[in-house]
Amino acid sequence: MTPNDLATLPRLQAIVAEAGAIGRGYFRAGDQTDAKVTWKGDGSPVTEADFAVNAFLETQLRALWPDAAWLSEESVDNPARLGAARVIIVDPIDGTRGFARGDSNWCVAVALVEHGRPVLGIVHAPVIAETYVAALGQGATLNDVALRVGDRTALRPDMRISAPMSLADAMRKAGVELDFRPKIASLALRITNVAACRYDCCFATKDSNDWDLAAADLILQESGGILAGIDGQPLVYNRMDTRHGVLTATARRLQPAFLEAITRTNMARR
């Protein structure tokens, strides 16, 4: 990351805020979106709003970083990105399924990635008025307030955990007693909620993609946490296969305890 990249951060925040406003124009709280909804081959929904936000972000961010390649959930993938040192990774609406049915927990997620790791990241949730921002080595904020994860080192029954129901059930059967909370639609927001100390850990089953993760990954890292696979290693982005395996997001000091807990289940092998 260069000083020029840091200098672009206010402009980046303004672009992402405008993108959020575009998405919000299609959103209806507690009701079905006005946007046209279609279905992808994997059964996941995509809306007219996703495409509108994506088109706006691509125009604005390519102008901001003309040397960077592009990777977005709603764009045709160009393998030329694999040879690029820098890539813009975007999820125009993370939590589309919830967005479409009127759930306020959706966001716009943007990251600038260099050599496989994020160096700038923004997760902006316009309906709940939350904006997470991070720059490598500069810390992370939520609405301009600095973030820092908790200092616990061992599991306790009152720990607040976000996990898919299948994984929560598997952990309970394996004797792991924790306070499992309902899963919100946006994976990026689940991860940033760990950075904000609303959750002690967030789990994700396999097949999340770079665009779901990259921005939130940096925000968590800069708050003292880590997003990792079950091998405990940080993620690498901008590979040929954008998908990842089972993931944990937690404070660095708590990571060993959660990794040990997940190995008691068979989820890690799925």
Secondary structure as UniProt FT lines:
FT   HELIX           3..7
FT   HELIX           9..24
FT   TURN            25..26
FT   TURN            29..30
FT   STRAND          37..39
FT   TURN            41..42
FT   STRAND          45..47
FT   HELIX           48..64
FT   TURN            66..67
FT   STRAND          69..72
FT   TURN            73..74
FT   HELIX           79..83
FT   STRAND          86..94
FT   HELIX           96..100
FT   TURN            101..102
FT   STRAND          107..114
FT   TURN            115..116
FT   STRAND          117..125
FT   TURN            126..129
FT   STRAND          130..135
FT   TURN            136..137
FT   STRAND          140..142
FT   TURN            143..144
FT   STRAND          145..146
FT   TURN            157..158
FT   STRAND          160..162
FT   HELIX           165..173
FT   TURN            174..175
FT   STRAND          179..181
FT   HELIX           187..195
FT   TURN            196..197
FT   STRAND          201..204
FT   HELIX           210..222
FT   TURN            223..224
FT   STRAND          225..229
FT   TURN            230..231
FT   STRAND          247..251
FT   TURN            252..254
FT   HELIX           255..262
FT   TURN            263..264
FT   HELIX           267..269
//
